[in-house]
Structures are given as C-alpha cells and as structure tokens.
C-alpha cells in the first residue's frame, strides 16, 4: 500500500476550495472532540492531522472538475466510447469523416487522413494512412492517435477489430438519413472538446434541412432512378442516404425496396420501372458521358422528357453538411421535371417504354 502524501505535497497539488473544505471538516471534528472532554488540545491536534488524509481521499472522490470528467458517447455500432480527456490526435478512416471533423471544429486535431479526403482544402496536407479497404497499420500506430474515427459500413470489420485489439479507441459513424448528420457533428464535437463549434454547425444544418423539407417534401411525387455507376450498373435502396435526399425533394426511389444499401441492377429492370427522372453522379465534378447512353431507349419517360440530370458526387454521396447543397440541386432538377409535366399535360406513360 502506498504511503499517504505529506501535507506539503497535498497543499501544492490540491485546489484551494478542496484544501479549505478538508481543513474545515477536520477542524469541526477536532472541536467536537474537545467539547466532549475526551482529550486535551494536543490530542485534538493529532486527531485533526489524522483526519485530514482520510478526508482528502473522501472529498477528492467527490470533487471532480469538468476537465477531469470522463467523456462518453455511444457510436453507431452501439459501442461505448470513453475518453479521459478531449481527443488531441485524431485519425479519420473515410473522406466524409475527414470533412465532418473539420465541420465540427476539430480540423487542427486531425493527424491522419485517407485518400480522397480532400475537403476542406486544409485536409489535403494531413498525412494519409490508406484508403478504402487498404490501410497502413504501422502508420496509424506511429501517429499515436487518442481517437480513430471509422465508417461502419465502409471500413472492413477486420480493420476495426484489429485497431481495437491494438488498444486504440475507435468510434464508428453511420448515417442513413440526412438529419442524422447533425448528431454526428455533435458527437465528434464532444469527443474533440469542440462542442461550441459543433453545436452551431449542427443547428445550422438542421435549420437548412427543415427549410428544404418545407419547400419540397410535399411536392407532387415523381419517380427517380439514381445511377451510381455504369459498369456495373448500380443504384441505392431506401436505406441509403441518397434515397433520403430523393424523399426530401418529393421524389420516389424506384429501387427503394432493394435489400442492401447499394446493389447492381439490369438495364431491363430500369426500363421496367420507367422512371420519370434519371440522376447520375459519376466520379468527379463533370457530368458523366454515360448518362446520355439512356437516350438509346427513347420510350423511357425520363428520356422522352429529357430528364437526365447530374449532381456532383461529393455533394450527394458524402454524409456531410454539404449534402444539403447536393439535395438542393436535386430538388431543383425534380422541380424542372414537374414543370415539364405541366407543359406536356401529364407524365409520360409506360405503353411504349421499350421502343
């Protein structure tokens, strides 16, 4: 058992309020002792000296300043994430998480980034530790992170398990609906000690989301096919956040019932659903040339009305505050398609969709 520290050391390390509390309580006990006639003044002083170390232990357990309090959040996997103090060295394992860290006011704490973690521009100078499913574990450990931020559906489970087995604290993020992004901002702010910035960003996000919902979510429904890529031909289900953006704009995802977040489909399946709008994103800021390949099927409602639209992938596929910029673009595209309905009298029918 370790000996109790001397009074001199105790007074140097304890805060003034705590020292005063100990003295007052031990003095009160000593006076009560003297008042009982059970001891002389010398004995009461010895009692006071004996009580002070004991009270030190008891009161120190009760006297915890906010800076010493444990930080606890629950991540997307349901795991309890606990930090003794706000994170000072953070590693991001996904591009959108990098963006969330900066949006939450913790960009200066980011020491590890991933390939394509390019926004904001300041993120480009942060050391890369890998990308997609390939990560450099030695580089991650060498950076000595006190917090690793991972993506539940995007990072391999084996990677997360390995990092945790190495003693690293890993928080997993996952958002299926747009409004959940605000909560991610707040959790990162709590873990990084940047609650003020993160809370303000989350509030602004919720307000803008509410404005878009009020403007577009109750507009006449319109069938939408969202195309992630051409080969293989891929789309999203209702569980994916892009589908939530379609709902926000008053649209209906024609492949909402797919069992997985994203899946391959056939051209024939798209033709069968006969979407009134086709939206694609591709890989960069340029409209993909393959979006016009749909013009080969002139009977498609989207082709007949020339409703082939593009939204930059970083603005619609990343789970960050910028998704509202992409959603606003998508909503305007659907409004354009609705106006064409009025000009033509009605939505294009299905009877000649295979022409």
Short mmCIF file of the C-alpha atoms (twelve columns), coordinates in Angstrom:
data_MODEL
# 
_entry.id   MODEL 
# 
loop_
_atom_site.group_PDB 
_atom_site.id 
_atom_site.type_symbol 
_atom_site.label_atom_id 
_atom_site.label_alt_id 
_atom_site.label_comp_id 
_atom_site.label_asym_id 
_atom_site.label_seq_id 
_atom_site.Cartn_x 
_atom_site.Cartn_y 
_atom_site.Cartn_z 
_atom_site.pdbx_PDB_model_num 
ATOM 1   C CA . UNK A 1   0.000   0.000  0.000   1 
ATOM 2   C CA . UNK A 2   1.386   3.396  -0.992  1 
ATOM 3   C CA . UNK A 3   2.003   5.819  1.914   1 
ATOM 4   C CA . UNK A 4   -0.175  8.913  2.011   1 
ATOM 5   C CA . UNK A 5   1.490   12.012 0.623   1 
ATOM 6   C CA . UNK A 6   2.732   14.640 3.009   1 
ATOM 7   C CA . UNK A 7   0.673   17.685 3.818   1 
ATOM 8   C CA . UNK A 8   3.161   19.889 1.934   1 
ATOM 9   C CA . UNK A 9   2.736   17.911 -1.291  1 
ATOM 10  C CA . UNK A 10  -1.026  17.754 -0.774  1 
ATOM 11  C CA . UNK A 11  -1.305  21.538 -0.483  1 
ATOM 12  C CA . UNK A 12  0.693   22.080 -3.676  1 
ATOM 13  C CA . UNK A 13  -1.447  19.775 -5.776  1 
ATOM 14  C CA . UNK A 14  -4.951  20.320 -4.425  1 
ATOM 15  C CA . UNK A 15  -7.147  23.216 -5.446  1 
ATOM 16  C CA . UNK A 16  -7.782  25.923 -2.839  1 
ATOM 17  C CA . UNK A 17  -11.510 25.124 -2.384  1 
ATOM 18  C CA . UNK A 18  -10.726 21.483 -1.696  1 
ATOM 19  C CA . UNK A 19  -7.960  22.302 0.807   1 
ATOM 20  C CA . UNK A 20  -10.308 24.673 2.642   1 
ATOM 21  C CA . UNK A 21  -13.049 22.032 2.761   1 
ATOM 22  C CA . UNK A 22  -10.672 19.476 4.281   1 
ATOM 23  C CA . UNK A 23  -9.444  21.904 6.921   1 
ATOM 24  C CA . UNK A 24  -12.951 22.962 7.890   1 
ATOM 25  C CA . UNK A 25  -14.309 19.435 8.226   1 
ATOM 26  C CA . UNK A 26  -11.272 18.132 10.155  1 
ATOM 27  C CA . UNK A 27  -11.365 21.229 12.417  1 
ATOM 28  C CA . UNK A 28  -15.048 20.627 13.103  1 
ATOM 29  C CA . UNK A 29  -14.335 17.057 14.175  1 
ATOM 30  C CA . UNK A 30  -11.484 18.255 16.426  1 
ATOM 31  C CA . UNK A 31  -13.675 20.874 18.125  1 
ATOM 32  C CA . UNK A 32  -16.396 18.307 18.712  1 
ATOM 33  C CA . UNK A 33  -13.726 16.065 20.219  1 
ATOM 34  C CA . UNK A 34  -12.518 18.789 22.575  1 
ATOM 35  C CA . UNK A 35  -16.076 19.720 23.519  1 
ATOM 36  C CA . UNK A 36  -16.733 16.162 24.656  1 
ATOM 37  C CA . UNK A 37  -13.888 16.421 27.166  1 
ATOM 38  C CA . UNK A 38  -12.388 13.242 25.756  1 
ATOM 39  C CA . UNK A 39  -8.951  14.734 25.032  1 
ATOM 40  C CA . UNK A 40  -6.714  17.730 25.618  1 
ATOM 41  C CA . UNK A 41  -5.800  20.320 22.982  1 
ATOM 42  C CA . UNK A 42  -2.693  18.383 21.935  1 
ATOM 43  C CA . UNK A 43  -4.743  15.276 21.337  1 
ATOM 44  C CA . UNK A 44  -7.274  17.189 19.278  1 
ATOM 45  C CA . UNK A 45  -4.489  18.498 17.044  1 
ATOM 46  C CA . UNK A 46  -3.297  14.945 16.497  1 
ATOM 47  C CA . UNK A 47  -6.857  13.950 15.642  1 
ATOM 48  C CA . UNK A 48  -7.084  16.773 13.120  1 
ATOM 49  C CA . UNK A 49  -3.822  15.674 11.483  1 
ATOM 50  C CA . UNK A 50  -5.055  12.072 11.339  1 
ATOM 51  C CA . UNK A 51  -8.410  13.017 9.796   1 
ATOM 52  C CA . UNK A 52  -7.026  15.220 7.043   1 
ATOM 53  C CA . UNK A 53  -5.544  12.384 4.878   1 
ATOM 54  C CA . UNK A 54  -8.767  10.389 5.247   1 
ATOM 55  C CA . UNK A 55  -10.894 13.370 4.278   1 
ATOM 56  C CA . UNK A 56  -8.529  14.006 1.382   1 
ATOM 57  C CA . UNK A 57  -9.432  10.635 -0.099  1 
ATOM 58  C CA . UNK A 58  -13.171 11.000 0.503   1 
ATOM 59  C CA . UNK A 59  -13.538 14.572 -0.731  1 
ATOM 60  C CA . UNK A 60  -11.227 14.105 -3.718  1 
ATOM 61  C CA . UNK A 61  -13.573 11.379 -4.957  1 
ATOM 62  C CA . UNK A 62  -16.482 13.825 -4.765  1 
ATOM 63  C CA . UNK A 63  -14.672 16.902 -6.026  1 
ATOM 64  C CA . UNK A 64  -14.220 16.364 -9.773  1 
ATOM 65  C CA . UNK A 65  -13.768 19.353 -12.044 1 
ATOM 66  C CA . UNK A 66  -15.315 19.343 -15.556 1 
ATOM 67  C CA . UNK A 67  -11.844 18.982 -17.125 1 
ATOM 68  C CA . UNK A 68  -11.331 15.713 -15.243 1 
ATOM 69  C CA . UNK A 69  -14.724 14.174 -16.095 1 
ATOM 70  C CA . UNK A 70  -14.772 11.154 -18.414 1 
ATOM 71  C CA . UNK A 71  -16.122 11.793 -21.924 1 
ATOM 72  C CA . UNK A 72  -18.574 9.085  -23.027 1 
ATOM 73  C CA . UNK A 73  -20.610 8.652  -26.223 1 
ATOM 74  C CA . UNK A 74  -22.272 5.682  -27.920 1 
ATOM 75  C CA . UNK A 75  -21.234 5.083  -31.533 1 
ATOM 76  C CA . UNK A 76  -23.203 3.663  -34.476 1 
ATOM 77  C CA . UNK A 77  -22.360 0.076  -33.528 1 
ATOM 78  C CA . UNK A 78  -23.689 0.592  -30.009 1 
ATOM 79  C CA . UNK A 79  -20.201 0.571  -28.511 1 
ATOM 80  C CA . UNK A 80  -19.433 2.765  -25.518 1 
ATOM 81  C CA . UNK A 81  -16.631 5.152  -26.445 1 
ATOM 82  C CA . UNK A 82  -14.883 6.695  -23.435 1 
ATOM 83  C CA . UNK A 83  -12.048 9.228  -23.300 1 
ATOM 84  C CA . UNK A 84  -10.353 10.547 -20.190 1 
ATOM 85  C CA . UNK A 85  -9.959  13.946 -21.908 1 
ATOM 86  C CA . UNK A 86  -10.880 15.531 -25.254 1 
ATOM 87  C CA . UNK A 87  -9.035  13.920 -28.166 1 
ATOM 88  C CA . UNK A 88  -5.937  15.765 -29.329 1 
ATOM 89  C CA . UNK A 89  -4.742  13.380 -32.067 1 
ATOM 90  C CA . UNK A 90  -7.499  12.124 -34.386 1 
ATOM 91  C CA . UNK A 91  -7.289  9.795  -37.388 1 
ATOM 92  C CA . UNK A 92  -10.089 9.623  -39.971 1 
ATOM 93  C CA . UNK A 93  -10.723 6.428  -41.947 1 
ATOM 94  C CA . UNK A 94  -13.100 7.888  -44.570 1 
ATOM 95  C CA . UNK A 95  -13.249 11.068 -46.704 1 
ATOM 96  C CA . UNK A 96  -16.612 12.175 -45.361 1 
ATOM 97  C CA . UNK A 97  -15.434 11.698 -41.774 1 
ATOM 98  C CA . UNK A 98  -12.472 13.966 -42.503 1 
ATOM 99  C CA . UNK A 99  -14.942 16.610 -43.652 1 
ATOM 100 C CA . UNK A 100 -17.090 16.110 -40.540 1 
ATOM 101 C CA . UNK A 101 -14.052 16.590 -38.287 1 
ATOM 102 C CA . UNK A 102 -13.339 19.974 -39.853 1 
ATOM 103 C CA . UNK A 103 -17.024 20.967 -39.789 1 
ATOM 104 C CA . UNK A 104 -17.111 20.134 -36.061 1 
ATOM 105 C CA . UNK A 105 -14.187 22.495 -35.424 1 
ATOM 106 C CA . UNK A 106 -11.587 19.769 -34.823 1 
ATOM 107 C CA . UNK A 107 -9.566  20.024 -38.023 1 
ATOM 108 C CA . UNK A 108 -6.447  21.130 -36.154 1 
ATOM 109 C CA . UNK A 109 -6.561  17.853 -34.195 1 
ATOM 110 C CA . UNK A 110 -6.544  15.657 -37.318 1 
ATOM 111 C CA . UNK A 111 -3.193  13.858 -37.693 1 
ATOM 112 C CA . UNK A 112 -4.238  11.068 -40.083 1 
ATOM 113 C CA . UNK A 113 -6.363  11.204 -43.250 1 
ATOM 114 C CA . UNK A 114 -7.313  8.947  -46.177 1 
ATOM 115 C CA . UNK A 115 -7.136  9.012  -49.948 1 
ATOM 116 C CA . UNK A 116 -9.773  11.382 -51.380 1 
ATOM 117 C CA . UNK A 117 -10.089 13.115 -48.013 1 
ATOM 118 C CA . UNK A 118 -9.745  16.377 -49.898 1 
ATOM 119 C CA . UNK A 119 -12.257 18.732 -48.286 1 
ATOM 120 C CA . UNK A 120 -11.813 21.313 -46.976 1 
ATOM 121 C CA . UNK A 121 -8.523  22.177 -48.756 1 
ATOM 122 C CA . UNK A 122 -6.681  22.141 -45.402 1 
ATOM 123 C CA . UNK A 123 -7.339  18.387 -45.205 1 
ATOM 124 C CA . UNK A 124 -5.078  17.722 -48.194 1 
ATOM 125 C CA . UNK A 125 -1.927  18.384 -46.173 1 
ATOM 126 C CA . UNK A 126 -2.780  15.799 -43.486 1 
ATOM 127 C CA . UNK A 127 -0.791  12.555 -43.670 1 
ATOM 128 C CA . UNK A 128 -2.524  9.664  -45.438 1 
ATOM 129 C CA . UNK A 129 -2.830  6.303  -43.691 1 
ATOM 130 C CA . UNK A 130 -4.583  4.482  -46.534 1 
ATOM 131 C CA . UNK A 131 -7.857  4.448  -48.435 1 
ATOM 132 C CA . UNK A 132 -10.944 2.316  -48.944 1 
ATOM 133 C CA . UNK A 133 -10.058 -1.170 -47.630 1 
ATOM 134 C CA . UNK A 134 -6.249  -0.859 -47.669 1 
ATOM 135 C CA . UNK A 135 -4.704  0.810  -44.616 1 
ATOM 136 C CA . UNK A 136 -1.190  1.084  -43.237 1 
ATOM 137 C CA . UNK A 137 -1.465  -0.123 -39.632 1 
ATOM 138 C CA . UNK A 138 2.107   0.841  -38.825 1 
ATOM 139 C CA . UNK A 139 1.474   4.420  -39.912 1 
ATOM 140 C CA . UNK A 140 -1.717  4.568  -37.847 1 
ATOM 141 C CA . UNK A 141 0.030   3.350  -34.706 1 
ATOM 142 C CA . UNK A 142 3.057   5.597  -35.299 1 
ATOM 143 C CA . UNK A 143 0.809   8.670  -35.278 1 
ATOM 144 C CA . UNK A 144 -0.189  7.819  -31.676 1 
ATOM 145 C CA . UNK A 145 -3.886  8.709  -32.040 1 
ATOM 146 C CA . UNK A 146 -6.069  9.014  -28.980 1 
ATOM 147 C CA . UNK A 147 -9.140  8.655  -31.226 1 
ATOM 148 C CA . UNK A 148 -9.762  6.859  -34.541 1 
ATOM 149 C CA . UNK A 149 -12.970 7.693  -36.425 1 
ATOM 150 C CA . UNK A 150 -14.194 4.868  -38.655 1 
ATOM 151 C CA . UNK A 151 -17.111 4.216  -41.019 1 
ATOM 152 C CA . UNK A 152 -19.260 1.259  -40.012 1 
ATOM 153 C CA . UNK A 153 -20.450 0.289  -43.499 1 
ATOM 154 C CA . UNK A 154 -17.346 1.478  -45.357 1 
ATOM 155 C CA . UNK A 155 -14.357 0.146  -43.392 1 
ATOM 156 C CA . UNK A 156 -13.647 -3.606 -43.180 1 
ATOM 157 C CA . UNK A 157 -14.759 -5.062 -39.824 1 
ATOM 158 C CA . UNK A 158 -11.402 -6.853 -39.618 1 
ATOM 159 C CA . UNK A 159 -9.628  -3.480 -39.687 1 
ATOM 160 C CA . UNK A 160 -11.757 -2.087 -36.854 1 
ATOM 161 C CA . UNK A 161 -11.256 -5.227 -34.757 1 
ATOM 162 C CA . UNK A 162 -7.514  -5.129 -35.326 1 
ATOM 163 C CA . UNK A 163 -7.246  -1.470 -34.332 1 
ATOM 164 C CA . UNK A 164 -9.251  -2.054 -31.165 1 
ATOM 165 C CA . UNK A 165 -7.179  -5.124 -30.301 1 
ATOM 166 C CA . UNK A 166 -4.109  -2.895 -30.502 1 
ATOM 167 C CA . UNK A 167 -5.569  -0.712 -27.775 1 
ATOM 168 C CA . UNK A 168 -6.798  2.137  -29.973 1 
ATOM 169 C CA . UNK A 169 -10.106 3.868  -29.290 1 
ATOM 170 C CA . UNK A 170 -12.266 3.557  -32.433 1 
ATOM 171 C CA . UNK A 171 -15.571 5.400  -32.850 1 
ATOM 172 C CA . UNK A 172 -17.786 4.179  -35.710 1 
ATOM 173 C CA . UNK A 173 -20.037 6.501  -37.685 1 
ATOM 174 C CA . UNK A 174 -23.043 5.586  -39.826 1 
ATOM 175 C CA . UNK A 175 -25.870 7.770  -41.108 1 
ATOM 176 C CA . UNK A 176 -28.836 6.520  -43.137 1 
ATOM 177 C CA . UNK A 177 -30.902 9.701  -43.011 1 
ATOM 178 C CA . UNK A 178 -29.840 13.260 -43.624 1 
ATOM 179 C CA . UNK A 179 -30.913 14.574 -40.224 1 
ATOM 180 C CA . UNK A 180 -28.533 12.109 -38.531 1 
ATOM 181 C CA . UNK A 181 -25.538 14.080 -39.815 1 
ATOM 182 C CA . UNK A 182 -26.229 16.759 -37.204 1 
ATOM 183 C CA . UNK A 183 -25.869 14.167 -34.450 1 
ATOM 184 C CA . UNK A 184 -22.530 13.008 -35.871 1 
ATOM 185 C CA . UNK A 185 -21.259 16.583 -35.771 1 
ATOM 186 C CA . UNK A 186 -22.287 16.853 -32.129 1 
ATOM 187 C CA . UNK A 187 -20.652 13.545 -31.142 1 
ATOM 188 C CA . UNK A 188 -17.363 14.498 -32.793 1 
ATOM 189 C CA . UNK A 189 -17.537 17.854 -31.031 1 
ATOM 190 C CA . UNK A 190 -17.984 16.124 -27.670 1 
ATOM 191 C CA . UNK A 191 -15.070 13.745 -28.280 1 
ATOM 192 C CA . UNK A 192 -12.777 16.517 -29.536 1 
ATOM 193 C CA . UNK A 193 -13.793 19.146 -26.996 1 
ATOM 194 C CA . UNK A 194 -15.155 21.463 -29.698 1 
ATOM 195 C CA . UNK A 195 -18.803 21.412 -28.637 1 
ATOM 196 C CA . UNK A 196 -19.387 25.121 -29.276 1 
ATOM 197 C CA . UNK A 197 -18.426 24.962 -32.958 1 
ATOM 198 C CA . UNK A 198 -20.011 21.548 -33.485 1 
ATOM 199 C CA . UNK A 199 -23.317 22.548 -31.888 1 
ATOM 200 C CA . UNK A 200 -23.524 25.697 -34.011 1 
ATOM 201 C CA . UNK A 201 -22.809 23.667 -37.170 1 
ATOM 202 C CA . UNK A 202 -25.428 21.064 -36.211 1 
ATOM 203 C CA . UNK A 203 -28.039 23.745 -35.530 1 
ATOM 204 C CA . UNK A 204 -27.401 25.473 -38.865 1 
ATOM 205 C CA . UNK A 205 -27.611 22.095 -40.619 1 
ATOM 206 C CA . UNK A 206 -30.953 21.221 -39.020 1 
ATOM 207 C CA . UNK A 207 -32.387 24.614 -39.901 1 
ATOM 208 C CA . UNK A 208 -31.394 24.381 -43.564 1 
ATOM 209 C CA . UNK A 209 -32.666 20.806 -43.760 1 
ATOM 210 C CA . UNK A 210 -36.020 21.925 -42.338 1 
ATOM 211 C CA . UNK A 211 -36.269 24.719 -44.924 1 
ATOM 212 C CA . UNK A 212 -35.677 22.305 -47.808 1 
ATOM 213 C CA . UNK A 213 -38.193 19.841 -46.385 1 
ATOM 214 C CA . UNK A 214 -40.784 22.580 -46.033 1 
ATOM 215 C CA . UNK A 215 -40.233 23.718 -49.598 1 
ATOM 216 C CA . UNK A 216 -40.055 20.399 -51.471 1 
ATOM 217 C CA . UNK A 217 -41.029 17.285 -49.486 1 
ATOM 218 C CA . UNK A 218 -44.774 17.676 -50.118 1 
ATOM 219 C CA . UNK A 219 -44.471 18.428 -53.824 1 
ATOM 220 C CA . UNK A 220 -46.177 16.018 -56.281 1 
ATOM 221 C CA . UNK A 221 -44.375 12.671 -56.250 1 
ATOM 222 C CA . UNK A 222 -42.061 11.826 -59.126 1 
ATOM 223 C CA . UNK A 223 -40.283 8.518  -59.891 1 
ATOM 224 C CA . UNK A 224 -36.493 8.742  -59.783 1 
ATOM 225 C CA . UNK A 225 -33.694 6.350  -60.746 1 
ATOM 226 C CA . UNK A 226 -30.372 7.292  -59.167 1 
ATOM 227 C CA . UNK A 227 -27.376 5.849  -61.002 1 
ATOM 228 C CA . UNK A 228 -24.123 5.500  -59.083 1 
ATOM 229 C CA . UNK A 229 -22.131 3.979  -61.902 1 
ATOM 230 C CA . UNK A 230 -22.446 2.494  -65.385 1 
ATOM 231 C CA . UNK A 231 -20.432 -0.740 -65.290 1 
ATOM 232 C CA . UNK A 232 -21.641 -2.376 -63.227 1 
ATOM 233 C CA . UNK A 233 -24.949 -0.529 -63.302 1 
ATOM 234 C CA . UNK A 234 -25.518 0.384  -59.657 1 
ATOM 235 C CA . UNK A 235 -28.163 2.182  -57.623 1 
ATOM 236 C CA . UNK A 236 -29.264 2.634  -54.000 1 
ATOM 237 C CA . UNK A 237 -32.074 1.362  -51.778 1 
ATOM 238 C CA . UNK A 238 -34.292 3.281  -49.361 1 
ATOM 239 C CA . UNK A 239 -31.746 2.587  -46.601 1 
ATOM 240 C CA . UNK A 240 -29.084 4.724  -48.274 1 
ATOM 241 C CA . UNK A 241 -28.816 8.439  -47.516 1 
ATOM 242 C CA . UNK A 242 -29.142 9.391  -51.213 1 
ATOM 243 C CA . UNK A 243 -32.620 7.877  -51.172 1 
ATOM 244 C CA . UNK A 244 -33.411 10.135 -48.220 1 
ATOM 245 C CA . UNK A 245 -32.386 13.119 -50.351 1 
ATOM 246 C CA . UNK A 246 -34.807 11.923 -53.044 1 
ATOM 247 C CA . UNK A 247 -37.592 11.757 -50.440 1 
ATOM 248 C CA . UNK A 248 -36.657 15.211 -49.168 1 
ATOM 249 C CA . UNK A 249 -37.295 16.543 -52.676 1 
ATOM 250 C CA . UNK A 250 -40.662 14.823 -53.017 1 
ATOM 251 C CA . UNK A 251 -39.317 12.042 -55.223 1 
ATOM 252 C CA . UNK A 252 -39.756 8.266  -55.096 1 
ATOM 253 C CA . UNK A 253 -36.768 5.961  -55.487 1 
ATOM 254 C CA . UNK A 254 -37.864 3.286  -57.968 1 
ATOM 255 C CA . UNK A 255 -35.463 0.782  -56.371 1 
ATOM 256 C CA . UNK A 256 -36.260 1.645  -52.756 1 
ATOM 257 C CA . UNK A 257 -37.095 -1.976 -51.888 1 
ATOM 258 C CA . UNK A 258 -33.646 -3.389 -52.634 1 
ATOM 259 C CA . UNK A 259 -32.370 -5.334 -49.582 1 
ATOM 260 C CA . UNK A 260 -28.913 -3.730 -49.429 1 
ATOM 261 C CA . UNK A 261 -27.650 -0.148 -49.265 1 
ATOM 262 C CA . UNK A 262 -26.371 -0.330 -52.845 1 
ATOM 263 C CA . UNK A 263 -26.823 -3.015 -55.487 1 
ATOM 264 C CA . UNK A 264 -26.352 -3.808 -59.148 1 
ATOM 265 C CA . UNK A 265 -29.405 -3.783 -61.388 1 
ATOM 266 C CA . UNK A 266 -30.025 -4.536 -65.034 1 
ATOM 267 C CA . UNK A 267 -30.953 -2.168 -67.822 1 
ATOM 268 C CA . UNK A 268 -34.131 -4.205 -68.261 1 
ATOM 269 C CA . UNK A 269 -35.071 -3.601 -64.618 1 
ATOM 270 C CA . UNK A 270 -34.630 0.143  -65.060 1 
ATOM 271 C CA . UNK A 271 -36.756 0.088  -68.202 1 
ATOM 272 C CA . UNK A 272 -39.438 -1.858 -66.349 1 
ATOM 273 C CA . UNK A 273 -39.665 0.785  -63.605 1 
ATOM 274 C CA . UNK A 274 -39.849 3.529  -66.277 1 
ATOM 275 C CA . UNK A 275 -38.520 6.398  -64.107 1 
ATOM 276 C CA . UNK A 276 -39.583 9.930  -64.962 1 
ATOM 277 C CA . UNK A 277 -36.177 11.238 -63.877 1 
ATOM 278 C CA . UNK A 278 -32.695 9.696  -64.061 1 
ATOM 279 C CA . UNK A 279 -29.972 11.246 -61.915 1 
ATOM 280 C CA . UNK A 280 -26.289 10.320 -62.062 1 
ATOM 281 C CA . UNK A 281 -23.169 11.466 -60.261 1 
ATOM 282 C CA . UNK A 282 -20.128 9.626  -61.602 1 
ATOM 283 C CA . UNK A 283 -16.666 10.137 -60.122 1 
ATOM 284 C CA . UNK A 284 -15.878 13.853 -60.348 1 
ATOM 285 C CA . UNK A 285 -17.287 17.317 -60.941 1 
ATOM 286 C CA . UNK A 286 -18.017 16.670 -64.632 1 
ATOM 287 C CA . UNK A 287 -21.272 15.266 -65.948 1 
ATOM 288 C CA . UNK A 288 -20.569 11.624 -66.935 1 
ATOM 289 C CA . UNK A 289 -20.872 10.948 -70.658 1 
ATOM 290 C CA . UNK A 290 -22.567 7.630  -69.992 1 
ATOM 291 C CA . UNK A 291 -25.640 9.404  -68.625 1 
ATOM 292 C CA . UNK A 292 -26.630 10.064 -72.240 1 
ATOM 293 C CA . UNK A 293 -26.487 6.343  -73.027 1 
ATOM 294 C CA . UNK A 294 -30.091 6.169  -71.800 1 
ATOM 295 C CA . UNK A 295 -31.170 8.045  -74.925 1 
ATOM 296 C CA . UNK A 296 -30.929 4.708  -76.750 1 
ATOM 297 C CA . UNK A 297 -34.226 3.821  -75.045 1 
ATOM 298 C CA . UNK A 298 -36.405 6.617  -76.369 1 
ATOM 299 C CA . UNK A 299 -39.537 5.170  -74.803 1 
ATOM 300 C CA . UNK A 300 -38.317 5.813  -71.255 1 
ATOM 301 C CA . UNK A 301 -40.286 8.582  -69.575 1 
ATOM 302 C CA . UNK A 302 -37.068 10.257 -68.434 1 
ATOM 303 C CA . UNK A 303 -35.657 10.235 -71.965 1 
ATOM 304 C CA . UNK A 304 -38.833 11.473 -73.622 1 
ATOM 305 C CA . UNK A 305 -38.960 14.443 -71.249 1 
ATOM 306 C CA . UNK A 306 -35.176 14.940 -71.372 1 
ATOM 307 C CA . UNK A 307 -34.993 14.497 -67.593 1 
ATOM 308 C CA . UNK A 308 -31.390 13.267 -67.393 1 
ATOM 309 C CA . UNK A 309 -29.670 15.190 -64.601 1 
ATOM 310 C CA . UNK A 310 -26.311 15.364 -62.879 1 
ATOM 311 C CA . UNK A 311 -25.376 16.128 -59.246 1 
ATOM 312 C CA . UNK A 312 -21.650 16.211 -58.263 1 
ATOM 313 C CA . UNK A 313 -20.853 13.091 -56.209 1 
ATOM 314 C CA . UNK A 314 -19.158 14.949 -53.355 1 
ATOM 315 C CA . UNK A 315 -22.379 16.897 -52.803 1 
ATOM 316 C CA . UNK A 316 -24.768 13.962 -52.717 1 
ATOM 317 C CA . UNK A 317 -22.778 10.852 -51.795 1 
ATOM 318 C CA . UNK A 318 -20.809 12.171 -48.801 1 
ATOM 319 C CA . UNK A 319 -22.528 12.134 -45.415 1 
ATOM 320 C CA . UNK A 320 -21.534 15.702 -44.543 1 
ATOM 321 C CA . UNK A 321 -23.179 19.138 -44.261 1 
ATOM 322 C CA . UNK A 322 -22.548 19.664 -47.982 1 
ATOM 323 C CA . UNK A 323 -25.142 17.007 -48.782 1 
ATOM 324 C CA . UNK A 324 -27.729 19.760 -48.412 1 
ATOM 325 C CA . UNK A 325 -26.094 21.572 -51.340 1 
ATOM 326 C CA . UNK A 326 -26.484 18.436 -53.442 1 
ATOM 327 C CA . UNK A 327 -30.032 17.922 -52.176 1 
ATOM 328 C CA . UNK A 328 -30.923 21.490 -53.162 1 
ATOM 329 C CA . UNK A 329 -29.614 20.806 -56.685 1 
ATOM 330 C CA . UNK A 330 -31.583 17.551 -56.832 1 
ATOM 331 C CA . UNK A 331 -34.760 19.296 -55.670 1 
ATOM 332 C CA . UNK A 332 -34.402 21.910 -58.416 1 
ATOM 333 C CA . UNK A 333 -33.942 19.160 -61.015 1 
ATOM 334 C CA . UNK A 334 -37.156 17.469 -59.854 1 
ATOM 335 C CA . UNK A 335 -38.964 20.819 -59.951 1 
ATOM 336 C CA . UNK A 336 -37.813 21.247 -63.552 1 
ATOM 337 C CA . UNK A 337 -39.237 17.807 -64.359 1 
ATOM 338 C CA . UNK A 338 -42.553 18.739 -62.710 1 
ATOM 339 C CA . UNK A 339 -42.790 21.905 -64.766 1 
ATOM 340 C CA . UNK A 340 -42.329 19.817 -67.920 1 
ATOM 341 C CA . UNK A 341 -45.332 17.779 -66.819 1 
ATOM 342 C CA . UNK A 342 -47.421 20.903 -66.905 1 
ATOM 343 C CA . UNK A 343 -46.119 21.847 -70.327 1 
ATOM 344 C CA . UNK A 344 -46.901 18.418 -71.788 1 
ATOM 345 C CA . UNK A 345 -50.164 17.941 -69.909 1 
ATOM 346 C CA . UNK A 346 -49.189 14.780 -67.982 1 
ATOM 347 C CA . UNK A 347 -46.382 12.412 -67.119 1 
ATOM 348 C CA . UNK A 348 -45.160 10.181 -69.902 1 
ATOM 349 C CA . UNK A 349 -46.941 6.821  -69.983 1 
ATOM 350 C CA . UNK A 350 -45.489 3.322  -69.926 1 
ATOM 351 C CA . UNK A 351 -47.092 1.896  -73.032 1 
ATOM 352 C CA . UNK A 352 -44.135 2.492  -75.353 1 
ATOM 353 C CA . UNK A 353 -41.267 2.417  -72.883 1 
ATOM 354 C CA . UNK A 354 -39.439 -0.363 -74.787 1 
ATOM 355 C CA . UNK A 355 -39.272 1.490  -78.120 1 
# 
